[in-house]
Amino acid sequence: MSAEFVISMAERGIFTVLVIAGPLLLIALGIGLAVSIFQATTQIQEQTLAFIPKIVGVLVALIVFGPWMLSHMIAYAAEIFGNLHRFIG
């Protein structure tokens, strides 16, 4: 197992994590920004106001993007298990 192979597998793993987590993080970011703008315009300074919309938004996004995320994770796991002989030897 060469250093290039290890680096490429680590790179692929990090890229897979970013692709899988990206939609949920972007939705949480957008909802947080919208709530922050709403708080700034109405001068409501309640710190806990942003949590409920973010939780609901991420749960809805998880329902919508869940099958797509799962297919990416299964494809990556199949690639890892398919190359298992390269890790051992």
C-alpha positions as CSV (number, residue, x, y, z in Angstrom):
1,M,0.0,0.0,0.0
2,S,1.7,3.2,-1.2
3,A,1.4,6.7,0.2
4,E,-0.4,7.9,-2.9
5,F,-3.1,5.2,-2.3
6,V,-3.6,6.2,1.3
7,I,-3.8,9.9,0.4
8,S,-6.3,9.3,-2.4
9,M,-8.5,7.2,-0.1
10,A,-8.3,9.9,2.6
11,E,-9.1,12.5,0.0
12,R,-12.1,10.5,-1.3
13,G,-13.3,10.0,2.3
14,I,-13.2,13.7,3.1
15,F,-14.9,14.6,-0.2
16,T,-17.7,12.0,0.6
17,V,-18.2,13.5,4.0
18,L,-18.4,17.0,2.6
19,V,-20.9,16.0,-0.1
20,I,-23.1,14.1,2.3
21,A,-23.1,16.8,5.0
22,G,-23.2,19.8,2.6
23,P,-26.9,20.1,1.9
24,L,-27.8,19.9,5.6
25,L,-25.2,22.4,6.6
26,L,-26.3,24.8,3.8
27,I,-29.9,24.6,4.9
28,A,-29.0,25.2,8.5
29,L,-26.9,28.2,7.4
30,G,-29.7,29.6,5.3
31,I,-32.3,29.3,8.0
32,G,-29.9,30.8,10.6
33,L,-29.2,33.7,8.3
34,A,-33.0,34.3,7.7
35,V,-33.7,34.1,11.5
36,S,-30.8,36.5,12.2
37,I,-32.1,39.0,9.6
38,F,-35.6,38.7,11.1
39,Q,-34.2,39.2,14.6
40,A,-32.2,42.3,13.5
41,T,-35.2,43.9,11.8
42,T,-37.6,43.3,14.6
43,Q,-35.0,43.9,17.4
44,I,-36.0,40.6,19.1
45,Q,-32.8,39.4,20.8
46,E,-33.9,36.0,22.0
47,Q,-30.9,33.6,21.6
48,T,-33.1,30.4,21.5
49,L,-35.3,31.6,18.7
50,A,-33.0,30.2,16.0
51,F,-32.9,26.6,17.3
52,I,-36.4,25.4,16.5
53,P,-36.4,26.6,12.8
54,K,-33.0,25.1,12.3
55,I,-34.0,21.7,13.8
56,V,-37.2,21.6,11.8
57,G,-35.4,22.6,8.6
58,V,-32.6,20.0,9.1
59,L,-35.1,17.3,9.8
60,V,-37.1,18.1,6.7
61,A,-33.9,18.2,4.7
62,L,-32.8,14.9,6.2
63,I,-36.1,13.4,5.0
64,V,-35.7,14.9,1.5
65,F,-32.0,14.2,1.1
66,G,-31.8,11.0,3.2
67,P,-32.1,8.5,0.3
68,W,-29.5,10.4,-1.8
69,M,-27.2,10.6,1.2
70,L,-27.6,6.9,2.0
71,S,-26.9,5.9,-1.6
72,H,-23.6,7.9,-1.5
73,M,-22.6,6.3,1.7
74,I,-23.4,2.8,0.4
75,A,-21.4,3.5,-2.8
76,Y,-18.4,4.6,-0.7
77,A,-18.7,1.7,1.6
78,A,-18.9,-0.7,-1.4
79,E,-15.8,0.9,-2.8
80,I,-13.9,0.5,0.5
81,F,-14.9,-3.1,0.9
82,G,-14.3,-3.8,-2.8
83,N,-10.7,-2.6,-2.4
84,L,-10.1,-4.4,0.9
85,H,-7.6,-6.7,-0.6
86,R,-5.4,-3.7,-1.4
87,F,-5.5,-2.5,2.2
88,I,-4.2,-5.8,3.6
89,G,-1.5,-6.6,1.0
